[in-house]
Amino acid sequence: MLAIIRRWWVWILAVIVLAFGARFASSFPWQDTWESILEANWGLLGLASAANLLSFAAKGVAWHLLLVTMAPVRFRSTQAATFAGAAVNAVSIAVSGEAARMHLVTTYDGVPAMAAARSILASRFVEAAALGLLLMALGVGGSLWPGWYLGAAGAVLAIGAILILWRSRLVGSANRSPAGPAGLPLSGLVLPILVAGIAWLLQWAGYHWAIAATGVPLNPEHSVTAVVLSNIGGLLRLTPGNVGVLQGAVVLALRPLHVPGSQAVAAGLALQAVQVFPILAVGLLLLGRHGLRELLRGSATEPV
């Protein structure tokens, strides 16, 4: 019953977002946006595409490091599941991509469903911890925003995520004891968080290069703002590939630069293309059109 209610809320929110989007689109100067896209620097877009793909590969490595502590799984299986899940997210809403990852590792390598689900949830906290540490580093060693503000926000995020991982025992040996499953020690979280941090840096580079490709003279603080805003706005995944959410994040991040709305939206669309089309190509290469269709059907009923 709760699952049905949750799905209805997702659809209601999606309809509201689409309604506002349609109203905005009806009066927007799309001709200027299209011209900015046509004049984009294709070399920078290629670099952004490569960085985005490497970012997903790093996320797959971090997830593998967590899952392998709970069940035997092949590295190529977690990589394939990561890219396939990302491809599903590009064309679906809600948690379909995570369900697809779970479906693939349980099907390919016989990973227990509970272990797969716990490791996917744990990977989210690992990514949050890595982002928090990255924001701390930027606040202390960089010139982005007021250092104390950024460092404090990063510290809260990192410490909170690490404490949840440590205390909840989401990952670790599946061997039972009277106290429950043996959790992964804090030292065992260092490498996954480090790899997740590399994934964030690559994603940041992808955002920066994709936006810069449209001629926007942005600084690193603006591209990292777009990264943070798009990931916060995309938590509920109300639209396929976060369409609309991603463009809104870029527009807000570029607002201090007084970038014209048409150019800011062009940057968001270029970023969207960089994030979606290469991932879809890799997903189709790994699974084939039939396999991706079956995965979408299976992930729609897979519990997470």
N, C-alpha and C positions, 0 to 999 in steps of 0.2 A: 504493500500500500504506500509506504514512504517513498519507494522508488518511483511509483507512478506519479505521486505528487511532485517529486523533485523534477521529473521530466516535464510535467506541465509548466512548472515555474520557468524552466529553461526555455521552453517554447514561447511563453508569454513575454519574457525578457527579450528574446530574439525578435519577436514581432515589433516590440516597442523600438528596439535599436534600428530595425529596418525601416520603420515608419519615419523616424527622425532622419535617417540617412536619405530616404527618398525625397523628403522635403528640402534637405540641404542640396541634394544633387540637382534639383529642378532649377536652381538659380545660380549655379556655380559656373565660372568661366572655364569650361572644359577645353576650349580651343587653346588657351594659353598653357594649360596643363599638358596637353598632347604635344605641343611644340617643345616644351621643356624635356619631355621624355625622348622625343626624336633627336634632340641635341645632346643626349646623355653621353658620357664618356664610357664606351664599351669596355675599355681596358680595366677601369675601376670596377665596373659591374662584374667582370670576370673574376677579379680578385675577391670581390664580396661573395660571389657564389662559391669559390673555393674555400674561403674562410667559414662560410655557413656549413658546408658539407663536413669540413674538419671538426667543426663544433659539435655536430651530431655524433661523429665518430668518437670524440672524447667523452661525450655523455654516455655512449654505449660502453666505453671502457670503465667509467666510474660505476655504472650499473652492474657490469660483470663482476667487478671487485666485491660488490655487496652480495650479489646472488650466489657466487661461488662459495661463500662461507656457509650457505644453507643447503645447497644441492649441487650435484655435479652437472655442469653445463659447459658446452663448447663456446669458445670465444666467438667463432663465426656465427653461432646461433644468436647470441646477444646483439652482435652488430647488425645482423639481418633483421632481427626483431625491432631494433631501434630505428632503423631507416624505414622499415615497413610501417611502424607505428606513426612515424612522422608523416609519411605519405597519407595515411588514413586521416590524421589530424588536418591535413591540407584540404580534404574534401568532405569533412564531417564535423560535427559539433560535440560538445560535452567531453566525456572521457573515452571516446571511441579509440583513440590512439593508444592509450594505456591498456585498454582491454585487448587490443590487437597484439601488443607486445606480450602480454600474458598468454594469450591464445597460442602464439607461435612457439614460445619456449616450452610450454606444456605439451604441445603437439610434437615438436621436433626432438626434444631431448628428454621428454618425460618428467620435467620439473613439476613437483607438486604445486597445485594451484595456490595453496596458502603461502608457500615460499615465494612464488612469483609475485603474488599480490603484495606481500610484506616488503619485498625488495624494491618494487616499483614505488611504494609509498616512502620507503627509506631514501630512495634516490632523490625524491623531491626535497626532503629535509637536508640531504647532503648538498644539493644545488643551492638551497637557501643559505646554508652555512658558508658555502664558497662565495656566494654573492656578498654576504655580510662582511667577510674578511677582505674581499676586494674593495668594498666601499670604505672600510677602515683604512686600508692602505692608501686609497686616493685622498681620504680626508687628512691623513697624517703627512704623507709625503708629496702631495700634489697641491695644485692651486684651484681645485674644483670646489666651488661653493664655500661657505664658511666651514673650515676644517673640523671644528668641534661638532657641528651639526651632523655632518656626513659621517664622521668617525663614530659618534654616539649611536646613530641609526644602524650603522653596520655592526657595531658591537652587540646591540640588542638582538639583531637578526641572527648573527652568528652564534652567540651564546645560547639563545633560545632554541635554535635548531639542533645544536650539538647536545644540549641537555635532554631534549625530547628523544633524540636518537639513543642516547646512552641509557636513560631511565626506562624507556618503553621496551627496550630489547627487541626492536623490530628486525634486526639482522643479527646473525651469529649462528652458532652450532644449533642444529635441530635436535640434538640429544637432550632428552628431558631429564629434569632433576626435580626433587620435591619443590624447589622454588620456581620451576618453570624452565623455559628454554634458556640456554646460556647466551647472554648477550655478547656482542662484539665489544672488546675493550676500546677505550678511547684511542689508544695507539693504532688500532685497526681502522680507525676512521680517517687517519691522516692522509693516506694515499688516495682514497676515493675523493676526499674534499679537494686535494691538490689537483687531481685530474679534472674535477668539476670546475675548479677555478680556471684552468686552461680553456675549458669549453666556454666559459663566460668571456674570457679575453678574446677568443676567436669570434664569438657572436658580436661582441663590441666592435671588433675590426670590420666584420661584415656590415654592420649597421653604418659605421662611419664611412666606409668606402662607397656603399650604395647611395647614401644621401649626398656625399660629395660628388658623385658621378653626375648629378643633375645641376651642378654649378653652384651649390649652396656653400658659402664660405664659413663652414661650421668649425667649432673647436671641440676637443674631446669631451668637454663637459656636456655639450648639447647631445652628442651621440649616445653617451652613457645615460643621460636622462631619458632618451627615447627607448633605450633597452629596458630600463627599470619600469617606465610607464607602460610599455606594451606588455611586459610580463605580468604586471599587476592587473592591468585591464583584461588580459587574456586568461586569468585564472579560471573563469567559468566557461570559457570557450563557447561563447554564444553564437559565433559565426564560423564557417569553414575557414581554416587558416588564419583566424582572427581578422578577417577582412573588415575594414572599417575601424576596428580597434587599433590596428597597427598605424593606419593613416592618421587617426586622431592623436596617437602618441607622438608621432613625428611632428605634426602641426603644433602641439603644445610645447615640445622640446625646442622647436625653432622660433617660438614666439618672441623670446628676448632679442633675437636678431632682426626682427621686423621683416622677415621673409614674406613675400606676397603669398597669399593663400594658395594660388594656383601652382606656384613652384613648390610649396611645402607638400601639397597633395601629390604632385609629380614625384617628389622624393619618396613619399610613402608608397606610391604605386611601384616605383622602381625597386624599392626594398621588398615589397610583397612578391614581385616577380622573381627576385633573387632567392627568396626563401621557399617559394612554392614549386616552381618549375624544375629546378635541379633535383629536389627531393622526390617529386613525382616520377622523374625519369629514373632515378636510382631504384625507387620502389617498384616500378614496372619492370625494370631490368632484373631485379631479384625474384619477383613473384610472377611476372607476366600479368596481362590484363585479366585473365580468368582468375588467377590466384588472388589478385587484389580485390576483385569483386567478391570472391568467397570469403576473404578476410573481413571485408566490411560487413557481410551478412553475419559472420560468426561473432564479430566483436560487438554487434548490436545486442546480442543475448548473453554475452560473457560477463559474469559478475566481476567487479573490481573491489 
